[in-house]
């Protein structure tokens, strides 16, 4: 993280390499008590924004982003 609380450009670059559009992911954890997503839910990466948030089209219909440093997914 840099001084403004966001990941560095290098981290965002690595996230974009690791999770390109179309990559399939599985949710490990989400730090959002209002989300209907649960560990094990799967989805397809749409894009990674400049803050490192991984936006996905989840198989359950959700499009909630995975926030860098708060939530976690793994590639499947």
PyMOL Python script that loads the backbone (N, CA, C, O; Angstrom):
from pymol import cmd

cmd.read_pdbstr("""\
ATOM      1  N   UNK A   1       0.847  -1.179   0.000  1.00  0.00           N
ATOM      2  CA  UNK A   1       0.000   0.000   0.000  1.00  0.00           C
ATOM      3  C   UNK A   1       0.890   1.239   0.000  1.00  0.00           C
ATOM      4  O   UNK A   1       1.964   1.263   0.602  1.00  0.00           O
ATOM      5  N   UNK A   2       0.408   2.261  -0.694  1.00  0.00           N
ATOM      6  CA  UNK A   2       1.162   3.512  -0.640  1.00  0.00           C
ATOM      7  C   UNK A   2       0.534   4.431   0.397  1.00  0.00           C
ATOM      8  O   UNK A   2      -0.373   4.009   1.115  1.00  0.00           O
ATOM      9  N   UNK A   3       0.980   5.650   0.493  1.00  0.00           N
ATOM     10  CA  UNK A   3       0.539   6.558   1.544  1.00  0.00           C
ATOM     11  C   UNK A   3      -0.940   6.909   1.533  1.00  0.00           C
ATOM     12  O   UNK A   3      -1.476   7.350   2.550  1.00  0.00           O
ATOM     13  N   UNK A   4      -1.614   6.722   0.395  1.00  0.00           N
ATOM     14  CA  UNK A   4      -3.030   7.084   0.330  1.00  0.00           C
ATOM     15  C   UNK A   4      -3.966   5.904   0.614  1.00  0.00           C
ATOM     16  O   UNK A   4      -5.180   6.020   0.452  1.00  0.00           O
ATOM     17  N   UNK A   5      -3.401   4.773   1.037  1.00  0.00           N
ATOM     18  CA  UNK A   5      -4.230   3.628   1.392  1.00  0.00           C
ATOM     19  C   UNK A   5      -4.538   2.693   0.233  1.00  0.00           C
ATOM     20  O   UNK A   5      -5.217   1.683   0.420  1.00  0.00           O
ATOM     21  N   UNK A   6      -4.049   3.013  -0.963  1.00  0.00           N
ATOM     22  CA  UNK A   6      -4.282   2.167  -2.122  1.00  0.00           C
ATOM     23  C   UNK A   6      -3.011   1.391  -2.466  1.00  0.00           C
ATOM     24  O   UNK A   6      -1.912   1.819  -2.115  1.00  0.00           O
ATOM     25  N   UNK A   7      -3.154   0.257  -3.147  1.00  0.00           N
ATOM     26  CA  UNK A   7      -1.957  -0.494  -3.541  1.00  0.00           C
ATOM     27  C   UNK A   7      -1.143   0.281  -4.573  1.00  0.00           C
ATOM     28  O   UNK A   7      -1.671   1.124  -5.298  1.00  0.00           O
ATOM     29  N   UNK A   8       0.137  -0.018  -4.622  1.00  0.00           N
ATOM     30  CA  UNK A   8       1.035   0.641  -5.571  1.00  0.00           C
ATOM     31  C   UNK A   8       0.694   0.226  -7.005  1.00  0.00           C
ATOM     32  O   UNK A   8      -0.023  -0.749  -7.230  1.00  0.00           O
ATOM     33  N   UNK A   9       1.221   0.984  -7.963  1.00  0.00           N
ATOM     34  CA  UNK A   9       1.014   0.645  -9.379  1.00  0.00           C
ATOM     35  C   UNK A   9       1.558  -0.743  -9.688  1.00  0.00           C
ATOM     36  O   UNK A   9       0.996  -1.467 -10.509  1.00  0.00           O
ATOM     37  N   UNK A  10       2.660  -1.114  -9.026  1.00  0.00           N
ATOM     38  CA  UNK A  10       3.264  -2.422  -9.259  1.00  0.00           C
ATOM     39  C   UNK A  10       2.319  -3.547  -8.797  1.00  0.00           C
ATOM     40  O   UNK A  10       2.179  -4.564  -9.476  1.00  0.00           O
ATOM     41  N   UNK A  11       1.685  -3.355  -7.655  1.00  0.00           N
ATOM     42  CA  UNK A  11       0.749  -4.366  -7.148  1.00  0.00           C
ATOM     43  C   UNK A  11      -0.452  -4.477  -8.079  1.00  0.00           C
ATOM     44  O   UNK A  11      -0.895  -5.584  -8.387  1.00  0.00           O
ATOM     45  N   UNK A  12      -0.981  -3.348  -8.527  1.00  0.00           N
ATOM     46  CA  UNK A  12      -2.120  -3.372  -9.457  1.00  0.00           C
ATOM     47  C   UNK A  12      -1.716  -4.079 -10.749  1.00  0.00           C
ATOM     48  O   UNK A  12      -2.495  -4.860 -11.295  1.00  0.00           O
ATOM     49  N   UNK A  13      -0.510  -3.813 -11.242  1.00  0.00           N
ATOM     50  CA  UNK A  13      -0.012  -4.473 -12.452  1.00  0.00           C
ATOM     51  C   UNK A  13       0.031  -5.990 -12.248  1.00  0.00           C
ATOM     52  O   UNK A  13      -0.391  -6.749 -13.120  1.00  0.00           O
ATOM     53  N   UNK A  14       0.547  -6.429 -11.086  1.00  0.00           N
ATOM     54  CA  UNK A  14       0.623  -7.873 -10.803  1.00  0.00           C
ATOM     55  C   UNK A  14      -0.764  -8.491 -10.697  1.00  0.00           C
ATOM     56  O   UNK A  14      -0.993  -9.595 -11.192  1.00  0.00           O
ATOM     57  N   UNK A  15      -1.694  -7.782 -10.052  1.00  0.00           N
ATOM     58  CA  UNK A  15      -3.067  -8.288  -9.954  1.00  0.00           C
ATOM     59  C   UNK A  15      -3.684  -8.447 -11.344  1.00  0.00           C
ATOM     60  O   UNK A  15      -4.363  -9.438 -11.615  1.00  0.00           O
ATOM     61  N   UNK A  16      -3.451  -7.480 -12.216  1.00  0.00           N
ATOM     62  CA  UNK A  16      -3.991  -7.555 -13.586  1.00  0.00           C
ATOM     63  C   UNK A  16      -3.379  -8.709 -14.358  1.00  0.00           C
ATOM     64  O   UNK A  16      -4.052  -9.339 -15.174  1.00  0.00           O
ATOM     65  N   UNK A  17      -2.101  -8.991 -14.106  1.00  0.00           N
ATOM     66  CA  UNK A  17      -1.463 -10.154 -14.742  1.00  0.00           C
ATOM     67  C   UNK A  17      -2.034 -11.459 -14.206  1.00  0.00           C
ATOM     68  O   UNK A  17      -2.295 -12.390 -14.969  1.00  0.00           O
ATOM     69  N   UNK A  18      -2.226 -11.523 -12.895  1.00  0.00           N
ATOM     70  CA  UNK A  18      -2.689 -12.748 -12.246  1.00  0.00           C
ATOM     71  C   UNK A  18      -4.168 -13.013 -12.505  1.00  0.00           C
ATOM     72  O   UNK A  18      -4.586 -14.167 -12.598  1.00  0.00           O
ATOM     73  N   UNK A  19      -4.965 -11.939 -12.623  1.00  0.00           N
ATOM     74  CA  UNK A  19      -6.416 -12.072 -12.791  1.00  0.00           C
ATOM     75  C   UNK A  19      -6.881 -11.322 -14.036  1.00  0.00           C
ATOM     76  O   UNK A  19      -7.561 -10.301 -13.931  1.00  0.00           O
ATOM     77  N   UNK A  20      -6.508 -11.838 -15.239  1.00  0.00           N
ATOM     78  CA  UNK A  20      -6.928 -11.162 -16.474  1.00  0.00           C
ATOM     79  C   UNK A  20      -8.428 -11.354 -16.715  1.00  0.00           C
ATOM     80  O   UNK A  20      -9.028 -12.267 -16.147  1.00  0.00           O
ATOM     81  N   UNK A  21      -9.039 -10.510 -17.544  1.00  0.00           N
ATOM     82  CA  UNK A  21     -10.448 -10.717 -17.888  1.00  0.00           C
ATOM     83  C   UNK A  21     -10.679 -12.140 -18.399  1.00  0.00           C
ATOM     84  O   UNK A  21      -9.919 -12.651 -19.222  1.00  0.00           O
ATOM     85  N   UNK A  22     -11.733 -12.761 -17.898  1.00  0.00           N
ATOM     86  CA  UNK A  22     -12.057 -14.129 -18.296  1.00  0.00           C
ATOM     87  C   UNK A  22     -11.538 -15.193 -17.348  1.00  0.00           C
ATOM     88  O   UNK A  22     -11.966 -16.344 -17.421  1.00  0.00           O
ATOM     89  N   UNK A  23     -10.605 -14.821 -16.442  1.00  0.00           N
ATOM     90  CA  UNK A  23     -10.079 -15.793 -15.478  1.00  0.00           C
ATOM     91  C   UNK A  23     -11.196 -16.226 -14.535  1.00  0.00           C
ATOM     92  O   UNK A  23     -12.039 -15.417 -14.146  1.00  0.00           O
ATOM     93  N   UNK A  24     -11.196 -17.492 -14.175  1.00  0.00           N
ATOM     94  CA  UNK A  24     -12.176 -18.005 -13.227  1.00  0.00           C
ATOM     95  C   UNK A  24     -11.570 -17.954 -11.826  1.00  0.00           C
ATOM     96  O   UNK A  24     -10.411 -18.316 -11.619  1.00  0.00           O
ATOM     97  N   UNK A  25     -12.382 -17.493 -10.868  1.00  0.00           N
ATOM     98  CA  UNK A  25     -11.925 -17.350  -9.492  1.00  0.00           C
ATOM     99  C   UNK A  25     -12.945 -17.954  -8.528  1.00  0.00           C
ATOM    100  O   UNK A  25     -14.117 -18.144  -8.853  1.00  0.00           O
ATOM    101  N   UNK A  26     -12.442 -18.246  -7.325  1.00  0.00           N
ATOM    102  CA  UNK A  26     -13.286 -18.735  -6.239  1.00  0.00           C
ATOM    103  C   UNK A  26     -13.067 -17.819  -5.042  1.00  0.00           C
ATOM    104  O   UNK A  26     -11.931 -17.485  -4.708  1.00  0.00           O
ATOM    105  N   UNK A  27     -14.142 -17.421  -4.409  1.00  0.00           N
ATOM    106  CA  UNK A  27     -14.050 -16.548  -3.248  1.00  0.00           C
ATOM    107  C   UNK A  27     -13.484 -17.313  -2.058  1.00  0.00           C
ATOM    108  O   UNK A  27     -13.974 -18.388  -1.712  1.00  0.00           O
ATOM    109  N   UNK A  28     -12.447 -16.750  -1.433  1.00  0.00           N
ATOM    110  CA  UNK A  28     -11.873 -17.315  -0.211  1.00  0.00           C
ATOM    111  C   UNK A  28     -12.539 -16.655   0.994  1.00  0.00           C
ATOM    112  O   UNK A  28     -13.006 -17.338   1.905  1.00  0.00           O
ATOM    113  N   UNK A  29     -12.579 -15.316   0.990  1.00  0.00           N
ATOM    114  CA  UNK A  29     -13.269 -14.599   2.061  1.00  0.00           C
ATOM    115  C   UNK A  29     -13.634 -13.211   1.584  1.00  0.00           C
ATOM    116  O   UNK A  29     -12.975 -12.637   0.717  1.00  0.00           O
ATOM    117  N   UNK A  30     -14.706 -12.676   2.169  1.00  0.00           N
ATOM    118  CA  UNK A  30     -15.136 -11.318   1.864  1.00  0.00           C
ATOM    119  C   UNK A  30     -15.501 -10.639   3.169  1.00  0.00           C
ATOM    120  O   UNK A  30     -16.307 -11.150   3.947  1.00  0.00           O
ATOM    121  N   UNK A  31     -14.902  -9.487   3.399  1.00  0.00           N
ATOM    122  CA  UNK A  31     -15.110  -8.733   4.624  1.00  0.00           C
ATOM    123  C   UNK A  31     -16.256  -7.732   4.419  1.00  0.00           C
ATOM    124  O   UNK A  31     -16.066  -6.522   4.540  1.00  0.00           O
ATOM    125  N   UNK A  32     -17.445  -8.260   4.106  1.00  0.00           N
ATOM    126  CA  UNK A  32     -18.617  -7.422   3.858  1.00  0.00           C
ATOM    127  C   UNK A  32     -19.835  -8.132   4.434  1.00  0.00           C
ATOM    128  O   UNK A  32     -20.334  -9.082   3.832  1.00  0.00           O
ATOM    129  N   UNK A  33     -20.322  -7.685   5.593  1.00  0.00           N
ATOM    130  CA  UNK A  33     -21.432  -8.397   6.244  1.00  0.00           C
ATOM    131  C   UNK A  33     -22.735  -8.337   5.444  1.00  0.00           C
ATOM    132  O   UNK A  33     -23.655  -9.107   5.722  1.00  0.00           O
ATOM    133  N   UNK A  34     -22.833  -7.448   4.469  1.00  0.00           N
ATOM    134  CA  UNK A  34     -24.067  -7.306   3.688  1.00  0.00           C
ATOM    135  C   UNK A  34     -24.040  -8.078   2.373  1.00  0.00           C
ATOM    136  O   UNK A  34     -25.050  -8.153   1.673  1.00  0.00           O
ATOM    137  N   UNK A  35     -22.883  -8.651   2.037  1.00  0.00           N
ATOM    138  CA  UNK A  35     -22.759  -9.402   0.788  1.00  0.00           C
ATOM    139  C   UNK A  35     -23.459 -10.749   0.898  1.00  0.00           C
ATOM    140  O   UNK A  35     -23.440 -11.393   1.947  1.00  0.00           O
ATOM    141  N   UNK A  36     -24.071 -11.159  -0.197  1.00  0.00           N
ATOM    142  CA  UNK A  36     -24.668 -12.500  -0.255  1.00  0.00           C
ATOM    143  C   UNK A  36     -23.642 -13.530  -0.721  1.00  0.00           C
ATOM    144  O   UNK A  36     -23.914 -14.731  -0.719  1.00  0.00           O
ATOM    145  N   UNK A  37     -22.447 -13.051  -1.124  1.00  0.00           N
ATOM    146  CA  UNK A  37     -21.394 -13.976  -1.544  1.00  0.00           C
ATOM    147  C   UNK A  37     -20.841 -14.705  -0.333  1.00  0.00           C
ATOM    148  O   UNK A  37     -20.761 -14.151   0.764  1.00  0.00           O
ATOM    149  N   UNK A  38     -20.458 -15.963  -0.550  1.00  0.00           N
ATOM    150  CA  UNK A  38     -19.886 -16.760   0.537  1.00  0.00           C
ATOM    151  C   UNK A  38     -18.673 -17.516   0.013  1.00  0.00           C
ATOM    152  O   UNK A  38     -18.555 -17.748  -1.190  1.00  0.00           O
ATOM    153  N   UNK A  39     -17.764 -17.904   0.918  1.00  0.00           N
ATOM    154  CA  UNK A  39     -16.586 -18.654   0.487  1.00  0.00           C
ATOM    155  C   UNK A  39     -16.999 -19.854  -0.365  1.00  0.00           C
ATOM    156  O   UNK A  39     -17.945 -20.575  -0.048  1.00  0.00           O
ATOM    157  N   UNK A  40     -16.252 -20.041  -1.459  1.00  0.00           N
ATOM    158  CA  UNK A  40     -16.544 -21.130  -2.378  1.00  0.00           C
ATOM    159  C   UNK A  40     -17.320 -20.679  -3.608  1.00  0.00           C
ATOM    160  O   UNK A  40     -17.332 -21.376  -4.622  1.00  0.00           O
ATOM    161  N   UNK A  41     -17.979 -19.499  -3.529  1.00  0.00           N
ATOM    162  CA  UNK A  41     -18.678 -18.984  -4.712  1.00  0.00           C
ATOM    163  C   UNK A  41     -17.661 -18.734  -5.817  1.00  0.00           C
ATOM    164  O   UNK A  41     -16.521 -18.349  -5.555  1.00  0.00           O
ATOM    165  N   UNK A  42     -18.088 -18.958  -7.056  1.00  0.00           N
ATOM    166  CA  UNK A  42     -17.190 -18.828  -8.191  1.00  0.00           C
ATOM    167  C   UNK A  42     -17.696 -17.773  -9.158  1.00  0.00           C
ATOM    168  O   UNK A  42     -18.892 -17.491  -9.234  1.00  0.00           O
ATOM    169  N   UNK A  43     -16.749 -17.192  -9.902  1.00  0.00           N
ATOM    170  CA  UNK A  43     -17.106 -16.178 -10.879  1.00  0.00           C
ATOM    171  C   UNK A  43     -16.018 -16.003 -11.914  1.00  0.00           C
ATOM    172  O   UNK A  43     -14.989 -16.678 -11.893  1.00  0.00           O
ATOM    173  N   UNK A  44     -16.277 -15.067 -12.828  1.00  0.00           N
ATOM    174  CA  UNK A  44     -15.362 -14.760 -13.919  1.00  0.00           C
ATOM    175  C   UNK A  44     -14.921 -13.305 -13.792  1.00  0.00           C
ATOM    176  O   UNK A  44     -15.745 -12.406 -13.627  1.00  0.00           O
ATOM    177  N   UNK A  45     -13.609 -13.087 -13.870  1.00  0.00           N
ATOM    178  CA  UNK A  45     -13.052 -11.739 -13.753  1.00  0.00           C
ATOM    179  C   UNK A  45     -13.489 -10.897 -14.947  1.00  0.00           C
ATOM    180  O   UNK A  45     -13.419 -11.333 -16.096  1.00  0.00           O
ATOM    181  N   UNK A  46     -13.943  -9.675 -14.646  1.00  0.00           N
ATOM    182  CA  UNK A  46     -14.277  -8.695 -15.678  1.00  0.00           C
ATOM    183  C   UNK A  46     -13.074  -7.775 -15.883  1.00  0.00           C
ATOM    184  O   UNK A  46     -12.583  -7.630 -17.003  1.00  0.00           O
ATOM    185  N   UNK A  47     -12.596  -7.149 -14.788  1.00  0.00           N
ATOM    186  CA  UNK A  47     -11.414  -6.287 -14.868  1.00  0.00           C
ATOM    187  C   UNK A  47     -10.903  -5.991 -13.463  1.00  0.00           C
ATOM    188  O   UNK A  47     -11.594  -6.226 -12.472  1.00  0.00           O
ATOM    189  N   UNK A  48      -9.665  -5.464 -13.398  1.00  0.00           N
ATOM    190  CA  UNK A  48      -9.069  -4.983 -12.154  1.00  0.00           C
ATOM    191  C   UNK A  48      -8.921  -3.472 -12.300  1.00  0.00           C
ATOM    192  O   UNK A  48      -8.287  -2.993 -13.240  1.00  0.00           O
ATOM    193  N   UNK A  49      -9.516  -2.713 -11.354  1.00  0.00           N
ATOM    194  CA  UNK A  49      -9.431  -1.254 -11.473  1.00  0.00           C
ATOM    195  C   UNK A  49      -8.127  -0.721 -10.883  1.00  0.00           C
ATOM    196  O   UNK A  49      -7.294  -1.490 -10.403  1.00  0.00           O
ATOM    197  N   UNK A  50      -7.959   0.596 -10.922  1.00  0.00           N
ATOM    198  CA  UNK A  50      -6.708   1.227 -10.478  1.00  0.00           C
ATOM    199  C   UNK A  50      -6.479   1.142  -8.975  1.00  0.00           C
ATOM    200  O   UNK A  50      -5.376   1.432  -8.512  1.00  0.00           O
ATOM    201  N   UNK A  51      -7.502   0.747  -8.189  1.00  0.00           N
ATOM    202  CA  UNK A  51      -7.331   0.573  -6.746  1.00  0.00           C
ATOM    203  C   UNK A  51      -7.067  -0.885  -6.387  1.00  0.00           C
ATOM    204  O   UNK A  51      -6.961  -1.226  -5.209  1.00  0.00           O
ATOM    205  N   UNK A  52      -6.959  -1.762  -7.414  1.00  0.00           N
ATOM    206  CA  UNK A  52      -6.698  -3.174  -7.164  1.00  0.00           C
ATOM    207  C   UNK A  52      -7.949  -3.989  -6.893  1.00  0.00           C
ATOM    208  O   UNK A  52      -7.852  -5.168  -6.553  1.00  0.00           O
ATOM    209  N   UNK A  53      -9.128  -3.383  -7.036  1.00  0.00           N
ATOM    210  CA  UNK A  53     -10.370  -4.131  -6.851  1.00  0.00           C
ATOM    211  C   UNK A  53     -10.595  -5.015  -8.073  1.00  0.00           C
ATOM    212  O   UNK A  53     -10.537  -4.551  -9.211  1.00  0.00           O
ATOM    213  N   UNK A  54     -10.853  -6.295  -7.817  1.00  0.00           N
ATOM    214  CA  UNK A  54     -11.101  -7.259  -8.885  1.00  0.00           C
ATOM    215  C   UNK A  54     -12.612  -7.353  -9.074  1.00  0.00           C
ATOM    216  O   UNK A  54     -13.323  -7.850  -8.200  1.00  0.00           O
ATOM    217  N   UNK A  55     -13.100  -6.874 -10.220  1.00  0.00           N
ATOM    218  CA  UNK A  55     -14.534  -6.937 -10.505  1.00  0.00           C
ATOM    219  C   UNK A  55     -14.843  -8.231 -11.234  1.00  0.00           C
ATOM    220  O   UNK A  55     -14.182  -8.588 -12.210  1.00  0.00           O
ATOM    221  N   UNK A  56     -15.857  -8.926 -10.745  1.00  0.00           N
ATOM    222  CA  UNK A  56     -16.217 -10.235 -11.275  1.00  0.00           C
ATOM    223  C   UNK A  56     -17.700 -10.294 -11.601  1.00  0.00           C
ATOM    224  O   UNK A  56     -18.519  -9.572 -11.031  1.00  0.00           O
ATOM    225  N   UNK A  57     -18.014 -11.172 -12.529  1.00  0.00           N
ATOM    226  CA  UNK A  57     -19.392 -11.583 -12.756  1.00  0.00           C
ATOM    227  C   UNK A  57     -19.516 -12.919 -12.041  1.00  0.00           C
ATOM    228  O   UNK A  57     -19.062 -13.948 -12.542  1.00  0.00           O
ATOM    229  N   UNK A  58     -20.134 -12.894 -10.866  1.00  0.00           N
ATOM    230  CA  UNK A  58     -20.274 -14.101 -10.066  1.00  0.00           C
ATOM    231  C   UNK A  58     -21.370 -14.986 -10.644  1.00  0.00           C
ATOM    232  O   UNK A  58     -22.347 -14.487 -11.203  1.00  0.00           O
ATOM    233  N   UNK A  59     -21.209 -16.290 -10.511  1.00  0.00           N
ATOM    234  CA  UNK A  59     -22.173 -17.240 -11.064  1.00  0.00           C
ATOM    235  C   UNK A  59     -23.566 -17.060 -10.468  1.00  0.00           C
ATOM    236  O   UNK A  59     -24.557 -17.455 -11.082  1.00  0.00           O
ATOM    237  N   UNK A  60     -23.651 -16.467  -9.280  1.00  0.00           N
ATOM    238  CA  UNK A  60     -24.955 -16.253  -8.637  1.00  0.00           C
ATOM    239  C   UNK A  60     -25.622 -14.952  -9.092  1.00  0.00           C
ATOM    240  O   UNK A  60     -26.695 -14.600  -8.603  1.00  0.00           O
ATOM    241  N   UNK A  61     -24.985 -14.237 -10.032  1.00  0.00           N
ATOM    242  CA  UNK A  61     -25.562 -13.008 -10.563  1.00  0.00           C
ATOM    243  C   UNK A  61     -24.978 -11.728  -9.986  1.00  0.00           C
ATOM    244  O   UNK A  61     -25.212 -10.651 -10.535  1.00  0.00           O
ATOM    245  N   UNK A  62     -24.231 -11.813  -8.906  1.00  0.00           N
ATOM    246  CA  UNK A  62     -23.628 -10.640  -8.279  1.00  0.00           C
ATOM    247  C   UNK A  62     -22.491 -10.102  -9.148  1.00  0.00           C
ATOM    248  O   UNK A  62     -21.871 -10.848  -9.906  1.00  0.00           O
ATOM    249  N   UNK A  63     -22.225  -8.807  -9.032  1.00  0.00           N
ATOM    250  CA  UNK A  63     -21.079  -8.196  -9.704  1.00  0.00           C
ATOM    251  C   UNK A  63     -20.201  -7.452  -8.692  1.00  0.00           C
ATOM    252  O   UNK A  63     -19.443  -6.553  -9.058  1.00  0.00           O
ATOM    253  N   UNK A  64     -20.311  -7.832  -7.431  1.00  0.00           N
ATOM    254  CA  UNK A  64     -19.562  -7.178  -6.362  1.00  0.00           C
ATOM    255  C   UNK A  64     -18.064  -7.375  -6.553  1.00  0.00           C
ATOM    256  O   UNK A  64     -17.605  -8.469  -6.880  1.00  0.00           O
ATOM    257  N   UNK A  65     -17.300  -6.286  -6.342  1.00  0.00           N
ATOM    258  CA  UNK A  65     -15.855  -6.337  -6.489  1.00  0.00           C
ATOM    259  C   UNK A  65     -15.167  -6.915  -5.262  1.00  0.00           C
ATOM    260  O   UNK A  65     -15.680  -6.840  -4.146  1.00  0.00           O
ATOM    261  N   UNK A  66     -13.994  -7.493  -5.494  1.00  0.00           N
ATOM    262  CA  UNK A  66     -13.149  -8.061  -4.447  1.00  0.00           C
ATOM    263  C   UNK A  66     -12.096  -7.005  -4.119  1.00  0.00           C
ATOM    264  O   UNK A  66     -11.235  -6.711  -4.949  1.00  0.00           O
ATOM    265  N   UNK A  67     -12.158  -6.434  -2.920  1.00  0.00           N
ATOM    266  CA  UNK A  67     -11.317  -5.301  -2.543  1.00  0.00           C
ATOM    267  C   UNK A  67      -9.941  -5.774  -2.080  1.00  0.00           C
ATOM    268  O   UNK A  67      -9.827  -6.618  -1.191  1.00  0.00           O
ATOM    269  N   UNK A  68      -8.893  -5.212  -2.703  1.00  0.00           N
ATOM    270  CA  UNK A  68      -7.520  -5.557  -2.334  1.00  0.00           C
ATOM    271  C   UNK A  68      -7.276  -5.230  -0.862  1.00  0.00           C
ATOM    272  O   UNK A  68      -7.587  -4.132  -0.401  1.00  0.00           O
ATOM    273  N   UNK A  69      -6.718  -6.195  -0.132  1.00  0.00           N
ATOM    274  CA  UNK A  69      -6.388  -5.995   1.270  1.00  0.00           C
ATOM    275  C   UNK A  69      -7.529  -6.289   2.228  1.00  0.00           C
ATOM    276  O   UNK A  69      -7.312  -6.366   3.437  1.00  0.00           O
ATOM    277  N   UNK A  70      -8.742  -6.454   1.712  1.00  0.00           N
ATOM    278  CA  UNK A  70      -9.914  -6.751   2.547  1.00  0.00           C
ATOM    279  C   UNK A  70     -10.493  -8.126   2.249  1.00  0.00           C
ATOM    280  O   UNK A  70     -10.829  -8.880   3.162  1.00  0.00           O
ATOM    281  N   UNK A  71     -10.607  -8.446   0.972  1.00  0.00           N
ATOM    282  CA  UNK A  71     -11.224  -9.679   0.518  1.00  0.00           C
ATOM    283  C   UNK A  71     -10.179 -10.543  -0.171  1.00  0.00           C
ATOM    284  O   UNK A  71      -9.066 -10.087  -0.433  1.00  0.00           O
ATOM    285  N   UNK A  72     -10.534 -11.792  -0.465  1.00  0.00           N
ATOM    286  CA  UNK A  72      -9.571 -12.682  -1.067  1.00  0.00           C
ATOM    287  C   UNK A  72     -10.254 -13.666  -2.019  1.00  0.00           C
ATOM    288  O   UNK A  72     -11.307 -14.225  -1.712  1.00  0.00           O
ATOM    289  N   UNK A  73      -9.623 -13.862  -3.193  1.00  0.00           N
ATOM    290  CA  UNK A  73     -10.055 -14.883  -4.140  1.00  0.00           C
ATOM    291  C   UNK A  73      -8.835 -15.692  -4.543  1.00  0.00           C
ATOM    292  O   UNK A  73      -7.693 -15.295  -4.310  1.00  0.00           O
ATOM    293  N   UNK A  74      -9.104 -16.830  -5.150  1.00  0.00           N
ATOM    294  CA  UNK A  74      -8.016 -17.616  -5.738  1.00  0.00           C
ATOM    295  C   UNK A  74      -8.434 -18.028  -7.136  1.00  0.00           C
ATOM    296  O   UNK A  74      -9.616 -18.234  -7.409  1.00  0.00           O
ATOM    297  N   UNK A  75      -7.465 -18.146  -8.006  1.00  0.00           N
ATOM    298  CA  UNK A  75      -7.720 -18.559  -9.382  1.00  0.00           C
ATOM    299  C   UNK A  75      -8.039 -20.051  -9.404  1.00  0.00           C
ATOM    300  O   UNK A  75      -7.426 -20.834  -8.678  1.00  0.00           O
ATOM    301  N   UNK A  76      -8.990 -20.436 -10.232  1.00  0.00           N
ATOM    302  CA  UNK A  76      -9.336 -21.870 -10.360  1.00  0.00           C
ATOM    303  C   UNK A  76      -9.134 -22.347 -11.779  1.00  0.00           C
ATOM    304  O   UNK A  76      -9.371 -23.517 -12.077  1.00  0.00           O
TER     305      UNK A  76
END
""", "prot")
cmd.dss("prot")
cmd.show_as("cartoon", "prot")
cmd.util.cbc("prot")
cmd.orient("prot")
